[in-house]
Amino acid sequence: MMTVNDLVDDFLGRDQNGNEVRRSDYPGKTIALYFYPKDNTSGCTAQACSLRDNFGELRRAGYQIIGVSVDSEASHRKFIEKNELPFPLIADTDHRLVEQFGVWAEKSMYGRKYFGTLRTTFIISPEGIITRIIGPKEIKTKTHATQILNTP
């Protein structure tokens, strides 16, 4: 599990178009790497739209937004197109990132247990160091951009 002060690898994964996504692609930017459970679900859509609607302000504040879920590239492309998202989504279909960051865990819904992604955002400095983690119990999907902007 990744924690505050850990160094994040340069290679993050592949986006909705199969292109490599690297930290070094965003020199001087603070990366908000946000993990979410599933494309086209109500909470995940609200979170993505909060980031979309405040994208200009986030960019002016020095942030690059990158989303991650275990959905496929095709699913991500549809999610991006439907919601006009201006940032990349990593298709972590092999679960490499969710496991490395410690956000793949047992969950429970209606008494049924299953494994899934814990909604978590990692704030990563331009040097690649995790400076803050906004955990599943803290994240407010409809105002997530404000939570990122208010990062100390």
URFENBEL-V780885 format. One record per pair of residues at least 24 apart in sequence whose C-alpha atoms are under 10 Angstrom apart, sorted by the first residue. I is the first residue (numbers start at 0). J is the second residue. D is the distance in whole Angstrom. If there is no record, write none. Layout:
BEGIN
i,j,d
I,J,D
I,J,D
END
This chain:
BEGIN
i,j,d
0,97,9
0,98,7
0,99,6
0,100,5
0,101,4
0,102,8
0,103,10
1,98,9
1,99,7
1,100,5
1,101,6
1,102,9
1,121,9
1,129,8
1,132,9
2,100,8
2,101,9
2,121,9
2,128,10
2,129,7
2,130,9
2,131,8
2,132,8
3,121,9
3,122,9
3,123,9
3,128,8
3,129,5
3,130,5
3,131,6
3,132,7
4,123,9
4,124,10
4,127,9
4,128,6
4,129,5
4,130,6
4,131,8
5,123,9
5,127,8
5,128,6
5,129,6
5,130,8
6,123,9
6,124,9
6,126,8
6,127,6
6,128,5
6,129,7
6,130,10
7,99,10
7,100,9
7,123,8
7,124,10
7,126,9
7,127,5
7,128,6
7,129,7
8,127,8
8,128,10
9,127,8
11,65,10
11,67,10
11,89,8
11,91,9
11,95,9
11,96,7
12,67,9
12,88,9
12,89,6
12,90,7
12,91,7
12,92,10
12,93,10
12,95,9
12,96,8
13,67,10
13,72,8
13,87,9
13,88,8
13,89,5
13,90,6
13,91,8
13,92,10
14,65,9
14,66,9
14,67,9
14,71,9
14,72,7
14,75,8
14,76,9
14,86,10
14,87,6
14,88,5
14,89,4
14,90,6
14,91,9
15,70,10
15,71,8
15,72,4
15,73,7
15,74,8
15,75,5
15,76,5
15,77,9
15,78,10
15,79,9
15,87,7
15,88,6
15,89,6
15,90,6
16,72,6
16,73,8
16,75,9
16,76,7
16,87,9
16,88,9
16,89,9
16,90,9
17,71,10
17,72,7
17,73,10
17,89,9
17,90,8
18,87,10
18,89,9
19,89,9
20,65,9
20,87,8
20,88,9
20,89,8
22,63,10
22,123,9
22,124,10
22,125,8
22,126,9
22,127,7
23,125,9
23,126,9
23,127,9
25,62,9
25,63,7
25,125,8
26,63,10
26,125,7
26,126,9
27,61,8
27,62,9
27,63,10
27,124,8
27,125,5
27,126,8
28,58,9
28,60,9
28,61,5
28,62,6
28,63,6
28,64,10
28,123,9
28,124,7
28,125,5
28,126,9
28,127,10
29,57,10
29,58,9
29,60,9
29,61,6
29,62,5
29,63,6
29,64,9
29,122,7
29,123,6
29,124,5
29,125,5
29,126,9
29,127,8
29,128,10
29,129,10
29,130,10
30,61,8
30,62,6
30,63,5
30,64,6
30,65,7
30,120,10
30,121,8
30,122,6
30,123,5
30,124,7
30,125,7
30,127,9
30,128,10
30,129,9
31,57,10
31,62,7
31,63,6
31,64,5
31,65,6
31,66,8
31,120,6
31,121,6
31,122,5
31,123,6
31,124,9
31,129,10
31,131,10
31,132,10
31,133,10
31,144,10
31,147,8
32,62,10
32,63,8
32,64,6
32,65,5
32,66,6
32,67,7
32,88,10
32,89,10
32,119,8
32,120,6
32,121,5
32,122,6
32,123,7
32,129,10
32,132,10
33,64,8
33,65,6
33,66,5
33,67,6
33,68,9
33,88,9
33,89,10
33,118,7
33,119,6
33,120,4
33,121,6
33,122,9
33,132,10
33,133,9
34,65,9
34,66,6
34,67,5
34,68,6
34,69,9
34,88,10
34,89,9
34,91,10
34,96,9
34,97,8
34,100,9
34,102,8
34,103,10
34,116,7
34,117,7
34,118,5
34,119,5
34,120,6
34,121,8
34,135,10
35,66,7
35,67,6
35,68,6
35,69,9
35,70,10
35,97,10
35,102,9
35,115,9
35,116,6
35,117,7
35,118,5
35,119,7
35,120,9
35,135,10
36,67,9
36,68,6
36,69,8
36,70,9
36,102,10
36,103,9
36,115,7
36,116,5
36,117,7
36,118,6
36,119,10
37,67,9
37,68,6
37,69,7
37,70,7
37,74,9
37,75,9
37,78,10
37,115,9
37,116,8
37,118,10
38,67,10
38,68,8
38,69,9
38,70,7
38,71,9
38,74,7
38,75,7
38,76,10
38,77,9
38,78,6
38,79,9
38,88,10
39,74,9
39,75,9
39,77,9
39,78,6
39,79,10
39,81,9
39,82,9
40,78,10
41,140,9
42,118,10
42,139,9
42,140,6
42,141,8
43,118,9
43,140,7
43,141,9
44,78,8
44,81,10
44,82,8
44,140,8
44,141,9
45,82,10
45,139,9
45,140,6
45,141,5
45,142,8
45,143,9
46,118,10
46,138,9
46,139,8
46,140,4
46,141,6
46,142,7
46,143,6
46,144,8
47,78,9
47,79,9
47,82,8
47,83,10
47,84,7
47,85,10
47,86,9
47,140,8
47,141,9
47,143,9
47,144,9
48,82,7
48,83,9
48,84,7
48,140,9
48,141,8
48,142,9
48,143,9
48,144,9
49,139,10
49,140,7
49,141,6
49,142,6
49,143,6
49,144,6
49,145,8
50,84,8
50,85,9
50,86,9
50,140,9
50,141,9
50,142,8
50,143,7
50,144,5
50,145,9
50,147,9
51,82,8
51,83,8
51,84,6
51,85,6
51,86,8
51,144,9
52,83,10
52,84,9
52,85,10
52,144,8
53,142,10
53,143,10
53,144,6
53,145,8
53,148,10
54,84,9
54,85,8
54,86,9
54,144,8
55,85,10
56,144,9
56,145,10
56,148,8
57,144,7
57,145,9
57,147,8
57,148,7
60,147,10
60,148,7
61,125,9
61,148,10
62,122,9
62,123,9
62,124,9
62,125,9
62,147,9
62,148,9
63,87,10
63,122,10
63,123,10
64,88,9
64,122,10
64,144,10
64,147,10
65,89,7
65,120,10
66,90,9
66,120,9
67,91,7
67,92,10
67,96,8
67,97,8
67,116,10
67,118,10
67,119,10
67,120,10
68,92,8
68,94,9
68,96,9
68,97,8
68,115,10
68,116,7
68,117,10
68,118,10
69,93,7
69,94,6
69,95,9
69,96,9
69,97,8
69,103,10
69,115,9
69,116,8
70,94,10
102,134,9
102,135,9
120,147,9
121,147,10
122,147,8
122,150,8
END
